[in-house]
Amino acid sequence: MISDAVFIYLCVLFTLVSGVFETHGVKTVSVLEGDSVTLNTDVEVQTGDQLLWTFGPQSMQIAEIIKRDQLHFVFVSNDGRFRERLQMDNQTGSLTIRNIRSEHSGLYQLQISSSKRRFNVTLYARLPIPFIIRDYSHCTSSSPGCSSVPKCLLLCSVSNVRNVSLSWYKGNSLLSSISVSDLNISLSIPLEIECLDDSYSCVVAYSFINRTKHLSITELCLTCSGLFLFFLASLCLINITKCLYNIMFLLCPLQNSANMHLIYC
């Protein structure tokens, strides 16, 4: 019977002879259109190493390093879609793609001697800044059945987005959020508040980056202090109306004084 040690040795020998490589999982790399991205090897090129970068399902060779005692050969493709976009680190073999476009997204494979690494580069369009408007189409304080407290209904929107989330924040606290995976649609999320008692913001986000629109305290809605002054002005207006009614009532010569009910300011 073959011992465990001999069995392991034979397995290792078979692996080396047959050319079976150590294969790592695929690493997903997200990048914005027009940015640069670096695919890191996390190694240092040693004498005797050969590093080969390929791209796409056809494994097109795009970059290579061969390091020998008297030779350090570096090749970077400068043709077609990768013209003047590739840069490779001579010490690590890490590959940088500059000004990346849709035709550069896909599977990149790195072969280092007896191992392989895979990178799936996913391209995202640049995020727009959300825009916020006051929504007057819903219930107001003057509508039947609505509260007498003047509400402020806001609507935050973004256009032509996919694979994003859209959220309202009060300070650092999440108030509400929605997400979408459809292609190039408009997305909106409402928020109803009584007054601005804190900093509110609307955030559109990918999993790795976001853009924020802050709501100014002087924009669209009253601050809480402003709402208090609004109520004071309303009360004063009511009292002035009562006073005017009282004066007119007193000056009317046809009114029976016995039936007079004075209203004092």
CORHUTA-V83785 format. One record per residue. N is the residue number from 1. RES is the residue in three letters. D_FIRST is the distance of its C-alpha to the first C-alpha in Angstrom with 1 decimal. Layout:
BEGIN
n=N res=RES d_first=D_FIRST
n=N res=RES d_first=D_FIRST
END
This chain:
BEGIN
n=1 res=MET d_first=0.0
n=2 res=ILE d_first=3.8
n=3 res=SER d_first=6.3
n=4 res=ASP d_first=9.4
n=5 res=ALA d_first=11.6
n=6 res=VAL d_first=10.1
n=7 res=PHE d_first=10.0
n=8 res=ILE d_first=13.6
n=9 res=TYR d_first=14.6
n=10 res=LEU d_first=13.8
n=11 res=CYS d_first=15.7
n=12 res=VAL d_first=18.5
n=13 res=LEU d_first=18.7
n=14 res=PHE d_first=18.9
n=15 res=THR d_first=21.6
n=16 res=LEU d_first=23.7
n=17 res=VAL d_first=23.6
n=18 res=SER d_first=24.4
n=19 res=GLY d_first=27.2
n=20 res=VAL d_first=26.3
n=21 res=PHE d_first=28.7
n=22 res=GLU d_first=28.8
n=23 res=THR d_first=31.4
n=24 res=HIS d_first=33.6
n=25 res=GLY d_first=35.8
n=26 res=VAL d_first=39.3
n=27 res=LYS d_first=42.0
n=28 res=THR d_first=45.4
n=29 res=VAL d_first=48.4
n=30 res=SER d_first=51.9
n=31 res=VAL d_first=54.9
n=32 res=LEU d_first=58.6
n=33 res=GLU d_first=60.3
n=34 res=GLY d_first=61.9
n=35 res=ASP d_first=59.8
n=36 res=SER d_first=57.2
n=37 res=VAL d_first=53.5
n=38 res=THR d_first=50.9
n=39 res=LEU d_first=47.2
n=40 res=ASN d_first=45.6
n=41 res=THR d_first=42.4
n=42 res=ASP d_first=42.0
n=43 res=VAL d_first=40.8
n=44 res=GLU d_first=42.6
n=45 res=VAL d_first=42.4
n=46 res=GLN d_first=40.8
n=47 res=THR d_first=41.2
n=48 res=GLY d_first=38.9
n=49 res=ASP d_first=38.8
n=50 res=GLN d_first=39.9
n=51 res=LEU d_first=41.1
n=52 res=LEU d_first=42.1
n=53 res=TRP d_first=44.0
n=54 res=THR d_first=44.4
n=55 res=PHE d_first=46.5
n=56 res=GLY d_first=46.5
n=57 res=PRO d_first=44.5
n=58 res=GLN d_first=45.1
n=59 res=SER d_first=43.7
n=60 res=MET d_first=46.9
n=61 res=GLN d_first=46.5
n=62 res=ILE d_first=49.0
n=63 res=ALA d_first=48.1
n=64 res=GLU d_first=45.9
n=65 res=ILE d_first=45.4
n=66 res=ILE d_first=43.9
n=67 res=LYS d_first=43.9
n=68 res=ARG d_first=43.5
n=69 res=ASP d_first=44.9
n=70 res=GLN d_first=48.1
n=71 res=LEU d_first=48.1
n=72 res=HIS d_first=48.4
n=73 res=PHE d_first=48.8
n=74 res=VAL d_first=49.9
n=75 res=PHE d_first=50.6
n=76 res=VAL d_first=52.2
n=77 res=SER d_first=53.4
n=78 res=ASN d_first=57.1
n=79 res=ASP d_first=57.6
n=80 res=GLY d_first=58.3
n=81 res=ARG d_first=57.6
n=82 res=PHE d_first=56.3
n=83 res=ARG d_first=59.3
n=84 res=GLU d_first=60.2
n=85 res=ARG d_first=57.9
n=86 res=LEU d_first=54.7
n=87 res=GLN d_first=54.1
n=88 res=MET d_first=50.9
n=89 res=ASP d_first=50.3
n=90 res=ASN d_first=49.6
n=91 res=GLN d_first=47.7
n=92 res=THR d_first=45.5
n=93 res=GLY d_first=45.6
n=94 res=SER d_first=47.0
n=95 res=LEU d_first=49.0
n=96 res=THR d_first=52.5
n=97 res=ILE d_first=54.2
n=98 res=ARG d_first=58.0
n=99 res=ASN d_first=60.5
n=100 res=ILE d_first=57.9
n=101 res=ARG d_first=58.9
n=102 res=SER d_first=57.5
n=103 res=GLU d_first=56.2
n=104 res=HIS d_first=54.0
n=105 res=SER d_first=52.1
n=106 res=GLY d_first=48.6
n=107 res=LEU d_first=45.1
n=108 res=TYR d_first=44.6
n=109 res=GLN d_first=41.2
n=110 res=LEU d_first=40.4
n=111 res=GLN d_first=37.6
n=112 res=ILE d_first=36.8
n=113 res=SER d_first=34.4
n=114 res=SER d_first=31.1
n=115 res=SER d_first=32.4
n=116 res=LYS d_first=35.0
n=117 res=ARG d_first=37.6
n=118 res=ARG d_first=39.8
n=119 res=PHE d_first=43.3
n=120 res=ASN d_first=45.4
n=121 res=VAL d_first=49.0
n=122 res=THR d_first=51.4
n=123 res=LEU d_first=55.1
n=124 res=TYR d_first=57.8
n=125 res=ALA d_first=61.5
n=126 res=ARG d_first=63.6
n=127 res=LEU d_first=64.8
n=128 res=PRO d_first=68.5
n=129 res=ILE d_first=70.5
n=130 res=PRO d_first=71.2
n=131 res=PHE d_first=74.9
n=132 res=ILE d_first=76.7
n=133 res=ILE d_first=79.8
n=134 res=ARG d_first=82.0
n=135 res=ASP d_first=81.7
n=136 res=TYR d_first=85.1
n=137 res=SER d_first=84.1
n=138 res=HIS d_first=83.1
n=139 res=CYS d_first=84.9
n=140 res=THR d_first=87.5
n=141 res=SER d_first=89.7
n=142 res=SER d_first=92.6
n=143 res=SER d_first=90.7
n=144 res=PRO d_first=91.3
n=145 res=GLY d_first=88.8
n=146 res=CYS d_first=87.5
n=147 res=SER d_first=87.6
n=148 res=SER d_first=90.6
n=149 res=VAL d_first=88.3
n=150 res=PRO d_first=87.9
n=151 res=LYS d_first=84.2
n=152 res=CYS d_first=82.7
n=153 res=LEU d_first=80.2
n=154 res=LEU d_first=78.1
n=155 res=LEU d_first=75.9
n=156 res=CYS d_first=73.3
n=157 res=SER d_first=72.0
n=158 res=VAL d_first=70.0
n=159 res=SER d_first=70.0
n=160 res=ASN d_first=67.5
n=161 res=VAL d_first=64.3
n=162 res=ARG d_first=60.8
n=163 res=ASN d_first=57.8
n=164 res=VAL d_first=60.1
n=165 res=SER d_first=61.2
n=166 res=LEU d_first=64.9
n=167 res=SER d_first=65.8
n=168 res=TRP d_first=68.8
n=169 res=TYR d_first=68.7
n=170 res=LYS d_first=71.2
n=171 res=GLY d_first=70.6
n=172 res=ASN d_first=66.8
n=173 res=SER d_first=66.5
n=174 res=LEU d_first=65.3
n=175 res=LEU d_first=67.9
n=176 res=SER d_first=66.5
n=177 res=SER d_first=64.2
n=178 res=ILE d_first=63.3
n=179 res=SER d_first=60.8
n=180 res=VAL d_first=60.6
n=181 res=SER d_first=58.1
n=182 res=ASP d_first=60.5
n=183 res=LEU d_first=61.6
n=184 res=ASN d_first=64.9
n=185 res=ILE d_first=66.8
n=186 res=SER d_first=69.3
n=187 res=LEU d_first=68.3
n=188 res=SER d_first=70.7
n=189 res=ILE d_first=70.5
n=190 res=PRO d_first=73.6
n=191 res=LEU d_first=74.6
n=192 res=GLU d_first=77.6
n=193 res=ILE d_first=79.0
n=194 res=GLU d_first=82.4
n=195 res=CYS d_first=82.7
n=196 res=LEU d_first=80.9
n=197 res=ASP d_first=80.0
n=198 res=ASP d_first=77.0
n=199 res=SER d_first=75.3
n=200 res=TYR d_first=74.0
n=201 res=SER d_first=71.7
n=202 res=CYS d_first=70.0
n=203 res=VAL d_first=66.6
n=204 res=VAL d_first=64.8
n=205 res=ALA d_first=61.2
n=206 res=TYR d_first=57.9
n=207 res=SER d_first=54.8
n=208 res=PHE d_first=55.2
n=209 res=ILE d_first=58.9
n=210 res=ASN d_first=62.2
n=211 res=ARG d_first=66.0
n=212 res=THR d_first=68.6
n=213 res=LYS d_first=72.2
n=214 res=HIS d_first=74.2
n=215 res=LEU d_first=77.1
n=216 res=SER d_first=80.2
n=217 res=ILE d_first=82.2
n=218 res=THR d_first=85.3
n=219 res=GLU d_first=83.7
n=220 res=LEU d_first=84.1
n=221 res=CYS d_first=84.2
n=222 res=LEU d_first=86.4
n=223 res=THR d_first=85.1
n=224 res=CYS d_first=85.4
n=225 res=SER d_first=88.4
n=226 res=GLY d_first=89.9
n=227 res=LEU d_first=89.4
n=228 res=PHE d_first=91.2
n=229 res=LEU d_first=94.1
n=230 res=PHE d_first=94.1
n=231 res=PHE d_first=94.6
n=232 res=LEU d_first=97.4
n=233 res=ALA d_first=99.1
n=234 res=SER d_first=98.8
n=235 res=LEU d_first=100.4
n=236 res=CYS d_first=103.2
n=237 res=LEU d_first=103.9
n=238 res=ILE d_first=104.1
n=239 res=ASN d_first=106.6
n=240 res=ILE d_first=108.7
n=241 res=THR d_first=108.9
n=242 res=LYS d_first=110.1
n=243 res=CYS d_first=112.7
n=244 res=LEU d_first=114.1
n=245 res=TYR d_first=114.4
n=246 res=ASN d_first=116.3
n=247 res=ILE d_first=118.7
n=248 res=MET d_first=119.5
n=249 res=PHE d_first=120.0
n=250 res=LEU d_first=122.5
n=251 res=LEU d_first=124.5
n=252 res=CYS d_first=124.9
n=253 res=PRO d_first=128.7
n=254 res=LEU d_first=128.1
n=255 res=GLN d_first=125.7
n=256 res=ASN d_first=127.0
n=257 res=SER d_first=126.5
n=258 res=ALA d_first=125.9
n=259 res=ASN d_first=122.8
n=260 res=MET d_first=121.3
n=261 res=HIS d_first=117.9
n=262 res=LEU d_first=117.2
n=263 res=ILE d_first=113.8
n=264 res=TYR d_first=113.4
n=265 res=CYS d_first=111.2
END
